Amino acid sequence: MSTNFGMTRSDIQRNHALLTPESHEWITQPDWPGAELAWLISPDMGAKFAMGIVRSTDGIPAAAPAPEGIARFLFCLDGKVRLKSGVALAPEGFAFIPPGARTGDGDVVSAEPGSRFVLFEWHFLARGPVPELVSGSVADTAGTPLRGDDWLMVQKLLPTDPAFDAEFNIMNFEPGASLAYVETHFMEHGLLMLDGGGIYRLDERWYPVQAGDAIWMGPHVPQWFGALGRQKSRYLIYKNYNRPPLSQR
C-alpha cells in the first residue's frame, strides 16, 4: 500500500524537469526481454534525446539493436552488462555504442539478474567517419579541475574528438563546492545524481536533489548546482556537443 498519499518531488516544467525515484513508472518493452525500463526523459517532453534506467529482473538474454541512426550510451549502476563485442561493464563502467548501421555487433545483448544501468539514446549527427565503440570505467578516467577549481573535478568519459556529437562527464563536487556561475546555453542536458546531494537551480526554481534523482535541462534554461552535506556529490551528465545550433532539429 502506498504511503506517500499523492506526494512526489518530481516536477515537470516547460524547459526543465526533476524526475525522482518515487514517481518512476517501470514498464516492459519487446526490445528488452527480461528487463523493466523507466524512461525519464523523452522527446515527448521537449528533449531531443531519451534517457532511462533499465533494470534486469530475470536477466536480459538479448536486447534488440538501436534503430537506424540512433547512438547509445550505457552507464552501469549495479551488476554486470555485456556487449556482443565482448565488453563487460561492471558498476561505473560505461560504453558509447555508435549507430547500429556502423557497428551491428556492438550493442547490448545481455545483463545479469539484478543489474541496473542508465541508457541514453539520440539521433547521431555524423561529422566525417562515425567513431568506433568506446568503453571504460570511471575509476580509470582522469579528472581535471573545472576552470581551475580543484574542489570541482570533471571526468570526461568520451574522447575529445569532434567526431563525437555528445559529451558524457562525471562531475565531482567537494562539500560546499558549486558551479562558478549560472549557465545558459543552447545545449541541453540529461543528468543522474550518483552520490551526495545539494541544490539545483533550474530557471527560477531551486530544487533539493539527492542520489537517484534525474534532471532534464532544456536549451537556454538557467542552471546552477551547489553541493551540500558532508560527503562528495557526483553526477553523470550528458550534453549534445560539437553541433552548431541549426543542426539541433
N, C-alpha and C positions, 0 to 999 in steps of 0.2 A: 504494500500500500504506500502511495506517495505521501510524504510528509512536508513537501515544500509549498503546498496549497497555492499553486499558481505563480510562485516566485521564481525568477531567474535573473542572473546578471547579464545575460545576453541582451544585446541592443543593436538593432539594425537601422542604420540611417542611410540617407541618400548617397553619401560618398565615403562611408566607412562602416565597419561593423565590429562588434566584440562578440565572439562565439565561445560560450563557456560550457564545460563538460556536462552540467546538469540538464542542458537542453539538447544534447546530441540525439539525433534520430538514427538508429542503426538499421540498415536495410541490407538485403541481399540483392545481387545483380548476376545475370547469367554469365558475364565475362569473368566473374571472380568466384568460382566454386569453392566451397569450404570457408568462405570469408563473410564478414559483415563490414559494411562501409558506413562512415558518417561523412557525407560531403558537407564541408563547412563553408566553402567559397565556390561560387559558380557564376557563369555569365548571366544567369537569371537575376542576380542582384546588382549587375552592372560591371562585374570584373571581366577581364579578358583572359582569365585563366581559371583553372579549377584546382582546389586543394581539399584533400580529405584525409581521414585516418582509416586505415584498413586493419582489421584485427582478424587473425586466423583462428576460427573456432575449432575446426576439426583437422586443420592442416590444409593448405592450399595446394592441390595437386598440379594445376596448370592454369595460369591466368592467360587470357587472350592478349595478343599483341595490341599496342595502341593503334587507333585508327590512322589512316594515311595522313602524313604531315604533322602528327602530334608527337612532341617530345615529352619525356617523363623524367622526373627526379624523385628518388626514393631516399628516405632517411629512416633507418631502423631505430625503433624505440625499445623494443623487447624481443627476445627470442632470436631467430635466425631466418633470413630471407635469402633465397638463392636465385641467381640468374642462369639462363640456359647457357650462357658463355662460360659458366663455371665459377663466377664471382659469388662469394658468400658474404653476406652482410650481418655482422654481429651488432649489438647495441651501439649506436652512434657511428655505424658505418653508413656510407651513402653511395649513390650511383646516379650519374646522368646517363639517360638512355636516349640516343638520337631518334629521330623519326623512324618508324618501323620500316619504311621503304629502304632506308640506308643500312640498317643492321637488323634483319629479321630474326636473327638468333640471339639477340641481346636483351630480350625482355624478361620480365618476371615470370618464373614458371612454378615456383614452389615456396612455401613457408611452413615452418614447424607449427604445430598446435600451440596456441598461446602467444604467438608472435604478434607484434604491432608495428606498423610503420606509417610514416607520413607520405602521401602521394601527391605530387604536383603534376599537372598536365597543361600544355599550352600549344598553340599553333606556332611551330618553329619558323622563324624568319631566316632563311639561308643567306649568308654573305660569303659566297665562294663555296668551297668544299664543306660538307657537313662534318662536324667533329666526330671522332670515334667515341665509343663508350668510355666514360671516366668513372672510376670508383676509388674509394679511400675511406679513411676514418678520421674523426675529429681529433683523436689522440695523436695522430701523425701529421696534423696540419699546423703549421707555424702560425703564430699570431703576431700582429703588428699594432702599435698604438694608433688610435684614430685621431688624426690631427695632432699628434704628439702627446696625447693624454694616455699615460701608461696605466691608468685606472679604467680605461675603456679599450679593450683589445678586440680586434677583428680577425677572425679566421676565415679566409676566402677558400671555399670548397672547390671551386672550379678554376681552371687556368685563366690568367688574364690575357685572353686571346679574343680579338674581335670576331672570330668565327662563332663564338658563343653569344646567343641573344638573351641570356639571362645570367644573373648572379645569385648564388646561394651562399650566405655567410652565417657564421655564428658570432653573435655579439656578446661580449663578456664584460659585465659591469661589476666593479668592486662596490661594496655597500656605500651608498651615498653618491656614487658616480652618476652622471647624466649626459645626455647629448648636449653639445655645446650651444645649440640654438634650435629654435623651432624651424623645421624644414618644410618647404613647399616646393614641389617639383612635378613634372608631368609623368614621371614613372609611378607605377603602383606597387604595392607590397602585399605579400601574404606572410604571416608571422605565427610561430608557435612558441609560447613560453616553455622553456625546458626546466629551469631551476629558478628559485627565488621569486621575487616579485617587485612591485613598485607602482608607479603611477604613469599611465599613458595618456597624453593629451592628444585628442583627435578632434579637429575642428575646434569648437568652443566647449567640448565636453572633456571631463577629466575622469579616467577610469582606473580604479584599483585593479591590478592584474596579478596573477599568480601562475605557477606551473600548471600546464594543461590548457590554459586559455589560448585562443587563436584570435587573430585580428586581420581584417581586410582594410587596407588603406588605399582608397581610390586616388586617381590623379589629382594633384594640386591640393589635397587636404592638408592643412597644417598639422604637423605631427612632432611629438617630443616624448622622451621617456626619461624618468629618473628612478634609480634603484633604491629600494628601502629594505630595512631589515638588517640582520647580522650575517647573512650569507651572500655569496656571489649570485648575481642574477644573470641568466643566459637565455637567449632566444635564437631560434633559427629564422632567417628572413630571406624571402625571395624578392627580387625586383627584375622587371624587364629592363634589358640593358643593351647597349650597342645598337639602339634603334632610334632614329630620329622621330619627332612627334608625328609626322604624316604617315609613318609606317605602322601606326598602332592599330588601325582598324582593318 
